[in-house]
Each structure stands twice: as C-alpha cells, then as structure tokens.
Amino acid sequence: MEFLRLVGIAVVPLVIAVDPAASVIMFLAVTEGEPQPMRRRILRDAFLTSLIVGVGFMFLGAAVFNLLGIDRADFQIGGGLILVVLSLADLVLGDRARRHRDEYVGVVPIGTPMIVGPAVLTALTLLQTSYGTAITLAALLVVLLITAGALVLAELIKGAIGTAGLKAISKIVSILLAGFGVHLIRVGIVAITSAASGG
C-alpha cells in the first residue's frame, strides 16, 4: 500500500512534465489524413521510444553525472532553469506543432522530445533520488500508459473538448511546470548554500 501511495505521489510531477494534452495536439497534427494502420504504427513507435529513452536515462544518467562531476543541487538548479524556459516558451510562443510526414514521426518528435524530453528527464532524476528506482520506474510506466491511452483516444478527446480546450489544458500545465521549475531552483540554491556554510 505504501508503495502504491508513493507511486501516486511520483506520478504527479511526471504527468505535469509529460503534458499529455500537448502530446495529443502534436499527435493529431502529424497524423491528420493518415490511414489507421499508420496511426497505430506512429503510436507504437512513440510509446517504445519514450519508454526506452526514459528507462535508459534512469539507469545511465547517474553514471554520466558522476563522470561529469555534477551533483544533485547542480542538476536541480539546471533542470529547474530548463523547466522554466520550456514552460515560458510554450506560454509565449504558443503551439509550434509541425506536420512531419516521414515514417519516423513516432520516434521524433512525438516519442522524444514531445513525450520524454528535458522536463521528464529532470523529473525522473529527482524522483529517483527521492523515492528510488522501483517507484520511479512504476510511476514512469503509469504516466506513459496514461499518455498512450490519451493518444489512442485523441480523436474522441478532440471531439469532446475541442482543439481550443486541449490548448487551454496545455497552457495550464505549462504554468504548473514553471512553478515546479522555480521550486527546483530554490531547493538547489538552499542545498548549495547549506553545504557552503557547513550546515
């Protein structure tokens, strides 16, 4: 029960980072006019790509950080800045979804960086440090399944709330993501200050 509770807690920042609403908008844009078999292939490629990138980063990210001499506080500040910039770019620049028509559209841009991009990688690293690998991995799988389900139901979602509704949800998520980024920066600065003062 405790495991499930912690997974539920870890799911929240990952959902905010993934932003399924934005993924649905991108999916609808790049699959418009495509036959159903191609849409299924794009969805499969997107899910597998996001899973491989996310899990791979979880197990290799720490080794890369140790090699580069990056500690947790450094990553919190850097990751927080990335989240703030990404969220502000989305809020200010708006939707820049491009209509890619090549066969690898499920890999790029949907699988990565749309579903698993810098925001998700930042969240994964911090969650793994706080809750451990098993809980973070379970939370990642839950969020990817939620996102895949949203993509499967993309047309129904569009019909129910409309493109404008999806964009509105995406903007709200961007605001939450900016707040999460500021939180990470603050925590990182406090950690560095405490270490410098010996406290």
Backbone as CSV, one residue per row, in Angstrom:
resi,resn,N_x,N_y,N_z,CA_x,CA_y,CA_z,C_x,C_y,C_z
1,MET,0.831,-1.210,0.000,0.000,0.000,0.000,0.868,1.264,0.000
2,GLU,1.927,1.227,0.820,2.841,2.373,0.864,3.504,2.579,-0.489
3,PHE,3.853,1.447,-1.148,4.467,1.528,-2.477,3.538,2.236,-3.454
4,LEU,2.265,1.844,-3.444,1.294,2.452,-4.359,1.090,3.929,-4.044
5,ARG,1.107,4.270,-2.749,0.944,5.666,-2.367,2.088,6.521,-2.899
6,LEU,3.314,6.010,-2.767,4.480,6.748,-3.241,4.505,6.836,-4.769
7,VAL,4.066,5.764,-5.419,3.961,5.804,-6.888,2.973,6.889,-7.303
8,GLY,1.849,6.978,-6.593,0.863,8.011,-6.891,1.424,9.410,-6.734
9,ILE,2.242,9.593,-5.697,2.871,10.897,-5.487,3.850,11.198,-6.622
10,ALA,4.627,10.197,-7.028,5.630,10.391,-8.073,5.000,10.622,-9.440
11,VAL,3.786,10.102,-9.635,3.101,10.265,-10.924,2.789,11.732,-11.205
12,VAL,2.481,12.499,-10.158,2.014,13.878,-10.338,3.020,14.748,-11.089
13,PRO,4.281,14.873,-10.619,5.213,15.712,-11.373,5.533,15.166,-12.764
14,LEU,5.470,13.839,-12.917,5.735,13.262,-14.241,4.616,13.594,-15.226
15,VAL,3.379,13.553,-14.758,2.258,13.930,-15.632,2.393,15.385,-16.052
16,ILE,2.766,16.237,-15.097,2.958,17.656,-15.407,4.071,17.824,-16.437
17,ALA,5.155,17.051,-16.267,6.297,17.170,-17.181,5.966,16.639,-18.571
18,VAL,5.248,15.513,-18.638,4.907,14.917,-19.938,3.890,15.770,-20.681
19,ASP,2.882,16.289,-19.958,1.817,17.096,-20.555,1.089,16.317,-21.658
20,PRO,0.282,15.312,-21.284,-0.441,14.516,-22.290,-1.280,15.347,-23.251
21,ALA,-1.829,16.475,-22.785,-2.649,17.310,-23.661,-1.832,17.828,-24.843
22,ALA,-0.591,18.264,-24.563,0.274,18.741,-25.647,0.621,17.606,-26.596
23,SER,0.809,16.401,-26.046,1.126,15.240,-26.887,-0.040,14.903,-27.804
24,VAL,-1.264,15.042,-27.281,-2.447,14.784,-28.104,-2.522,15.779,-29.258
25,ILE,-2.243,17.041,-28.971,-2.264,18.075,-30.016,-1.242,17.755,-31.103
26,MET,-0.023,17.387,-30.680,1.032,17.041,-31.634,0.631,15.809,-32.452
27,PHE,0.094,14.806,-31.791,-0.306,13.568,-32.463,-1.378,13.837,-33.509
28,LEU,-2.358,14.643,-33.162,-3.412,14.978,-34.116,-2.855,15.739,-35.308
29,ALA,-1.869,16.607,-35.053,-1.306,17.422,-36.130,-0.530,16.578,-37.124
30,VAL,0.290,15.649,-36.618,1.177,14.901,-37.511,0.510,13.682,-38.127
31,THR,-0.664,13.274,-37.603,-1.336,12.098,-38.163,-2.585,12.457,-38.951
32,GLU,-2.842,13.735,-39.107,-4.037,14.150,-39.850,-3.992,13.606,-41.272
33,GLY,-5.041,12.904,-41.657,-5.127,12.363,-43.004,-4.429,11.025,-43.190
34,GLU,-3.755,10.533,-42.143,-3.057,9.258,-42.245,-4.040,8.104,-42.065
35,PRO,-3.823,6.964,-42.759,-4.694,5.795,-42.557,-4.499,5.208,-41.161
36,GLN,-5.467,4.441,-40.715,-5.436,3.895,-39.360,-4.195,3.038,-39.079
37,PRO,-3.757,2.179,-40.021,-2.540,1.388,-39.747,-1.314,2.262,-39.477
38,MET,-1.182,3.369,-40.203,-0.049,4.272,-39.984,-0.165,4.964,-38.632
39,ARG,-1.383,5.339,-38.247,-1.585,5.978,-36.948,-1.195,5.022,-35.818
40,ARG,-1.549,3.728,-35.983,-1.182,2.745,-34.962,0.331,2.570,-34.899
41,ARG,0.982,2.597,-36.058,2.438,2.453,-36.079,3.107,3.653,-35.409
42,ILE,2.622,4.838,-35.694,3.180,6.046,-35.070,3.010,5.988,-33.557
43,LEU,1.838,5.543,-33.101,1.580,5.424,-31.670,2.526,4.414,-31.035
44,ARG,2.716,3.271,-31.689,3.625,2.239,-31.167,5.047,2.768,-31.081
45,ASP,5.505,3.424,-32.142,6.866,3.966,-32.148,7.053,5.016,-31.051
46,ALA,6.034,5.848,-30.851,6.113,6.898,-29.830,6.218,6.291,-28.440
47,PHE,5.403,5.262,-28.171,5.418,4.634,-26.846,6.761,3.950,-26.588
48,LEU,7.244,3.167,-27.551,8.506,2.452,-27.358,9.677,3.417,-27.211
49,THR,9.680,4.479,-28.005,10.766,5.463,-27.927,10.793,6.149,-26.575
50,SER,9.629,6.603,-26.119,9.569,7.290,-24.835,9.960,6.348,-23.696
51,LEU,9.575,5.092,-23.787,9.926,4.116,-22.755,11.431,3.871,-22.731
52,ILE,12.031,3.662,-23.895,13.468,3.378,-23.975,14.292,4.569,-23.498
53,VAL,13.928,5.770,-23.947,14.670,6.967,-23.548,14.541,7.203,-22.047
54,GLY,13.318,7.080,-21.513,13.100,7.320,-20.086,13.823,6.322,-19.209
55,VAL,13.659,5.033,-19.491,14.300,3.994,-18.680,15.817,4.043,-18.846
56,GLY,16.268,4.243,-20.080,17.712,4.321,-20.318,18.354,5.450,-19.539
57,PHE,17.683,6.597,-19.497,18.224,7.735,-18.757,18.256,7.448,-17.261
58,MET,17.249,6.738,-16.759,17.209,6.416,-15.339,18.429,5.608,-14.912
59,PHE,18.853,4.675,-15.757,19.936,3.780,-15.374,21.317,4.288,-15.787
60,LEU,21.372,5.195,-16.757,22.661,5.709,-17.219,22.924,7.137,-16.777
61,GLY,21.858,7.845,-16.381,22.009,9.252,-16.024,22.958,9.478,-14.868
62,ALA,22.851,8.647,-13.805,23.707,8.814,-12.628,25.176,8.634,-12.981
63,ALA,25.462,7.658,-13.839,26.845,7.413,-14.235,27.409,8.604,-15.004
64,VAL,26.580,9.185,-15.864,27.022,10.355,-16.632,27.278,11.534,-15.697
65,PHE,26.395,11.740,-14.722,26.563,12.838,-13.779,27.840,12.675,-12.960
66,ASN,28.110,11.449,-12.503,29.334,11.201,-11.736,30.569,11.458,-12.585
67,LEU,30.499,11.064,-13.844,31.627,11.270,-14.752,31.904,12.752,-14.955
68,LEU,30.842,13.559,-15.020,30.982,14.991,-15.253,31.137,15.790,-13.960
69,GLY,31.017,15.121,-12.813,31.154,15.819,-11.541,29.958,16.685,-11.190
70,ILE,28.777,16.300,-11.654,27.558,17.055,-11.382,26.865,16.444,-10.173
71,ASP,26.548,17.253,-9.162,25.825,16.716,-8.011,24.342,17.059,-8.102
72,ARG,23.577,16.637,-7.086,22.126,16.790,-7.126,21.700,18.256,-7.174
73,ALA,22.351,19.105,-6.366,21.970,20.520,-6.325,22.215,21.194,-7.673
74,ASP,23.335,20.862,-8.324,23.631,21.414,-9.651,22.512,21.057,-10.626
75,PHE,22.105,19.782,-10.571,21.087,19.327,-11.519,19.735,19.939,-11.206
76,GLN,19.455,20.137,-9.921,18.189,20.766,-9.555,18.090,22.177,-10.126
77,ILE,19.173,22.943,-9.988,19.165,24.311,-10.494,19.109,24.322,-12.024
78,GLY,19.978,23.512,-12.652,19.993,23.451,-14.114,18.684,22.924,-14.670
79,GLY,18.173,21.848,-14.057,16.898,21.290,-14.509,15.754,22.257,-14.293
80,GLY,15.779,22.961,-13.155,14.736,23.952,-12.890,14.728,25.057,-13.923
81,LEU,15.918,25.523,-14.302,16.018,26.564,-15.327,15.457,26.069,-16.657
82,ILE,15.759,24.806,-16.991,15.243,24.236,-18.240,13.717,24.187,-18.219
83,LEU,13.156,23.755,-17.086,11.703,23.667,-16.988,11.055,25.037,-17.125
84,VAL,11.641,26.035,-16.478,11.092,27.389,-16.550,11.150,27.909,-17.987
85,VAL,12.294,27.717,-18.649,12.450,28.191,-20.031,11.464,27.489,-20.963
86,LEU,11.344,26.155,-20.815,10.429,25.403,-21.672,8.981,25.839,-21.467
87,SER,8.601,26.023,-20.217,7.219,26.423,-19.940,6.936,27.835,-20.449
88,LEU,7.904,28.750,-20.267,7.715,30.116,-20.759,7.670,30.145,-22.287
89,ALA,8.502,29.312,-22.919,8.492,29.252,-24.388,7.130,28.800,-24.890
90,ASP,6.540,27.812,-24.196,5.224,27.330,-24.598,4.159,28.399,-24.378
91,LEU,4.255,29.102,-23.249,3.265,30.124,-22.932,3.359,31.329,-23.856
92,VAL,4.601,31.717,-24.214,4.809,32.931,-25.011,4.723,32.658,-26.505
93,LEU,5.384,31.578,-26.962,5.461,31.308,-28.393,4.252,30.553,-28.917
94,GLY,3.569,29.811,-28.032,2.389,29.087,-28.460,2.738,27.792,-29.155
95,ASP,1.713,27.171,-29.723,1.861,25.860,-30.353,2.630,25.975,-31.663
96,ARG,3.757,25.241,-31.733,4.556,25.220,-32.955,4.607,23.812,-33.541
97,ALA,3.532,23.069,-33.347,3.494,21.699,-33.854,3.666,21.706,-35.367
98,ARG,4.623,20.881,-35.823,4.910,20.806,-37.260,4.380,19.504,-37.835
99,ARG,3.962,19.536,-39.065,3.351,18.386,-39.694,4.409,17.528,-40.391
100,HIS,5.139,16.747,-39.606,6.126,15.835,-40.172,5.393,14.702,-40.871
101,ARG,5.889,14.292,-42.011,5.231,13.225,-42.751,6.169,12.051,-43.029
102,ASP,7.331,11.972,-42.380,8.216,10.846,-42.618,7.811,9.686,-41.718
103,GLU,8.375,8.509,-41.985,7.951,7.301,-41.288,8.422,7.234,-39.846
104,TYR,9.315,8.135,-39.442,9.849,8.093,-38.088,9.215,9.156,-37.188
105,VAL,8.070,9.666,-37.569,7.435,10.736,-36.806,7.074,10.280,-35.391
106,GLY,6.826,8.972,-35.211,6.529,8.475,-33.878,7.726,8.534,-32.953
107,VAL,8.921,8.409,-33.548,10.157,8.473,-32.761,10.476,9.919,-32.411
108,VAL,10.571,10.755,-33.447,10.826,12.189,-33.296,9.826,12.923,-34.191
109,PRO,9.034,13.835,-33.687,9.155,14.493,-32.379,8.235,13.969,-31.285
110,ILE,7.372,12.950,-31.585,6.380,12.572,-30.577,7.016,11.821,-29.401
111,GLY,7.723,10.704,-29.701,8.333,9.929,-28.622,9.295,10.756,-27.797
112,THR,10.160,11.436,-28.493,11.082,12.386,-27.873,11.335,13.504,-28.881
113,PRO,11.294,14.755,-28.495,11.218,15.265,-27.118,9.806,15.587,-26.629
114,MET,8.754,15.225,-27.416,7.410,15.628,-27.017,6.969,14.930,-25.727
115,ILE,7.042,13.583,-25.712,6.600,12.846,-24.527,7.709,12.802,-23.475
116,VAL,8.874,12.317,-23.856,10.012,12.269,-22.926,11.077,13.240,-23.418
117,GLY,11.069,14.424,-22.814,12.042,15.454,-23.154,12.786,15.907,-21.914
118,PRO,13.412,17.074,-21.970,14.198,17.566,-20.830,13.419,17.644,-19.521
119,ALA,12.152,18.049,-19.596,11.351,18.164,-18.374,11.174,16.813,-17.701
120,VAL,10.884,15.792,-18.484,10.677,14.452,-17.930,11.988,13.886,-17.384
121,LEU,13.085,14.084,-18.108,14.375,13.573,-17.649,14.779,14.234,-16.332
122,THR,14.491,15.519,-16.211,14.758,16.219,-14.950,13.939,15.616,-13.825
123,ALA,12.647,15.436,-14.067,11.757,14.883,-13.045,12.178,13.466,-12.666
124,LEU,12.555,12.649,-13.647,12.959,11.279,-13.366,14.170,11.226,-12.443
125,THR,15.157,12.072,-12.718,16.365,12.079,-11.900,16.054,12.455,-10.462
126,LEU,15.250,13.489,-10.278,14.919,13.949,-8.932,14.033,12.945,-8.200
127,LEU,13.090,12.336,-8.903,12.221,11.339,-8.280,13.001,10.089,-7.898
128,GLN,13.944,9.706,-8.751,14.759,8.529,-8.466,15.597,8.745,-7.213
129,THR,16.087,9.960,-7.044,16.864,10.292,-5.853,15.995,10.279,-4.605
130,SER,14.761,10.756,-4.740,13.868,10.887,-3.591,13.148,9.591,-3.231
131,TYR,12.719,8.826,-4.234,11.862,7.666,-3.980,12.477,6.326,-4.371
132,GLY,13.590,6.353,-5.085,14.209,5.103,-5.500,13.813,4.698,-6.912
133,THR,14.526,3.712,-7.437,14.342,3.298,-8.832,13.005,2.609,-9.066
134,ALA,12.608,1.698,-8.169,11.389,0.922,-8.392,10.152,1.815,-8.464
135,ILE,10.030,2.739,-7.540,8.862,3.632,-7.509,8.860,4.559,-8.719
136,THR,10.051,5.099,-9.052,10.135,5.999,-10.205,9.818,5.278,-11.497
137,LEU,10.324,4.056,-11.648,10.049,3.273,-12.850,8.562,2.960,-12.967
138,ALA,7.935,2.579,-11.854,6.495,2.303,-11.873,5.704,3.555,-12.241
139,ALA,6.102,4.698,-11.677,5.414,5.954,-11.994,5.569,6.308,-13.470
140,LEU,6.770,6.085,-14.016,7.007,6.357,-15.439,6.104,5.488,-16.309
141,LEU,5.991,4.209,-15.976,5.149,3.308,-16.759,3.684,3.751,-16.698
142,VAL,3.241,4.151,-15.520,1.853,4.619,-15.366,1.597,5.841,-16.249
143,VAL,2.519,6.802,-16.204,2.335,8.038,-16.968,2.395,7.763,-18.470
144,LEU,3.299,6.879,-18.900,3.383,6.554,-20.325,2.125,5.833,-20.795
145,LEU,1.563,4.981,-19.950,0.315,4.304,-20.303,-0.840,5.300,-20.379
146,ILE,-0.862,6.256,-19.454,-1.894,7.309,-19.496,-1.778,8.103,-20.792
147,THR,-0.541,8.464,-21.150,-0.305,9.239,-22.374,-0.681,8.440,-23.603
148,ALA,-0.295,7.143,-23.629,-0.650,6.285,-24.763,-2.167,6.179,-24.889
149,GLY,-2.844,6.040,-23.758,-4.304,5.984,-23.789,-4.913,7.265,-24.339
150,ALA,-4.319,8.402,-23.955,-4.804,9.687,-24.470,-4.611,9.781,-25.975
151,LEU,-3.498,9.252,-26.473,-3.243,9.293,-27.915,-4.199,8.365,-28.663
152,VAL,-4.486,7.205,-28.082,-5.442,6.286,-28.707,-6.814,6.950,-28.834
153,LEU,-7.169,7.725,-27.807,-8.488,8.381,-27.773,-8.424,9.824,-28.277
154,ALA,-7.351,10.169,-28.995,-7.122,11.556,-29.410,-8.303,12.153,-30.155
155,GLU,-8.850,11.416,-31.100,-9.964,11.946,-31.885,-11.203,12.157,-31.023
156,LEU,-11.442,11.226,-30.100,-12.597,11.367,-29.209,-12.412,12.559,-28.268
157,ILE,-11.184,12.728,-27.773,-10.892,13.856,-26.884,-11.079,15.173,-27.622
158,LYS,-10.603,15.203,-28.871,-10.755,16.417,-29.680,-12.224,16.733,-29.897
159,GLY,-13.009,15.696,-30.164,-14.437,15.915,-30.380,-15.159,16.373,-29.123
160,ALA,-14.658,15.907,-27.953,-15.328,16.222,-26.695,-15.017,17.629,-26.203
161,ILE,-13.747,18.017,-26.242,-13.385,19.328,-25.681,-12.828,20.295,-26.718
162,GLY,-12.570,19.797,-27.918,-12.091,20.663,-28.981,-10.607,20.973,-28.880
163,THR,-10.038,21.425,-29.989,-8.621,21.781,-30.022,-8.315,22.917,-29.056
164,ALA,-9.229,23.887,-28.977,-9.024,25.019,-28.072,-8.950,24.555,-26.622
165,GLY,-9.798,23.577,-26.263,-9.769,23.034,-24.913,-8.458,22.342,-24.605
166,LEU,-7.944,21.591,-25.579,-6.657,20.925,-25.392,-5.543,21.944,-25.192
167,LYS,-5.571,22.998,-25.982,-4.538,24.024,-25.859,-4.625,24.723,-24.511
168,ALA,-5.840,24.945,-24.036,-6.011,25.590,-22.731,-5.435,24.723,-21.615
169,ILE,-5.703,23.417,-21.678,-5.157,22.497,-20.689,-3.635,22.507,-20.732
170,SER,-3.091,22.517,-21.954,-1.642,22.525,-22.114,-1.027,23.779,-21.500
171,LYS,-1.688,24.927,-21.648,-1.168,26.180,-21.076,-1.178,26.129,-19.549
172,ILE,-2.245,25.565,-18.987,-2.320,25.438,-17.528,-1.193,24.558,-17.019
173,VAL,-0.950,23.456,-17.729,0.143,22.550,-17.347,1.485,23.267,-17.431
174,SER,1.654,24.123,-18.433,2.906,24.879,-18.571,3.133,25.802,-17.377
175,ILE,2.059,26.404,-16.880,2.171,27.265,-15.695,2.608,26.438,-14.488
176,LEU,2.012,25.248,-14.315,2.390,24.365,-13.219,3.850,23.929,-13.356
177,LEU,4.269,23.672,-14.604,5.641,23.256,-14.853,6.620,24.369,-14.492
178,ALA,6.260,25.612,-14.789,7.109,26.742,-14.416,7.251,26.828,-12.900
179,GLY,6.149,26.607,-12.195,6.205,26.618,-10.733,7.095,25.518,-10.193
180,PHE,7.011,24.329,-10.787,7.859,23.212,-10.381,9.328,23.539,-10.643
181,GLY,9.599,24.196,-11.768,10.974,24.580,-12.092,11.542,25.564,-11.085
182,VAL,10.746,26.563,-10.696,11.179,27.533,-9.686,11.447,26.837,-8.357
183,HIS,10.605,25.874,-8.026,10.803,25.104,-6.791,12.152,24.380,-6.809
184,LEU,12.480,23.757,-7.938,13.754,23.042,-8.047,14.938,23.991,-7.889
185,ILE,14.848,25.159,-8.506,15.934,26.142,-8.401,16.109,26.560,-6.940
186,ARG,15.008,26.825,-6.272,15.072,27.250,-4.865,15.704,26.168,-3.991
187,VAL,15.273,24.909,-4.188,15.811,23.808,-3.386,17.308,23.625,-3.656
188,GLY,17.711,23.749,-4.918,19.116,23.604,-5.263,19.973,24.693,-4.642
189,ILE,19.481,25.924,-4.675,20.232,27.048,-4.078,20.363,26.860,-2.568
190,VAL,19.275,26.427,-1.928,19.320,26.185,-0.475,20.339,25.101,-0.149
191,ALA,20.376,24.037,-0.953,21.313,22.942,-0.714,22.761,23.408,-0.854
192,ILE,23.055,24.212,-1.883,24.404,24.700,-2.086,24.801,25.672,-0.973
193,THR,23.866,26.534,-0.588,24.136,27.486,0.496,24.407,26.773,1.814
194,SER,23.609,25.742,2.092,23.796,24.973,3.334,25.133,24.256,3.345
195,ALA,25.513,23.686,2.182,26.787,22.987,2.093,27.955,23.950,2.266
196,ALA,27.821,25.143,1.693,28.904,26.139,1.780,29.080,26.651,3.199
197,SER,27.959,26.727,3.956,28.028,27.239,5.322,28.339,26.148,6.346
198,GLY,28.428,24.901,5.830,28.748,23.784,6.699,27.579,23.279,7.469
199,GLY,26.381,23.785,7.141,25.189,23.357,7.859,24.406,22.350,7.110
